[in-house]
Amino acid sequence: MLHDIMIILVMTLPMLLFSVYPGLRLGDYLEEKYNLQETQKRKVVIVVTILFTLTLSSLLHYVKI
C-alpha cells in the first residue's frame, strides 16, 4: 500500500507538465463565466492541476493493459 502511494506521488512530478493546461483552461472559463477574482482563479488552477495530476498518475499505475 505504501509502495503504491510512493510510486503515484513520484509519477505526479512528470505529469505536472501535462496537467497544467487543463487547469489553466478551466480557470479562464470560470473567470469569464462567474467573474472570479485573480486569487480565486489561481486557487482553482492549482487545485485542478493537482487533482488532474493525481488522477492521471493513479490511472497509469492501476490500469494494467
Buried (B, 14 or more C-beta within 10 A) or exposed (E): EEEEEEBBEEBBEEBBEEBBEBBBEBBBEBBEEEEBEEEBBEEBBEEBBBEBBBEBBBEEBEEEE
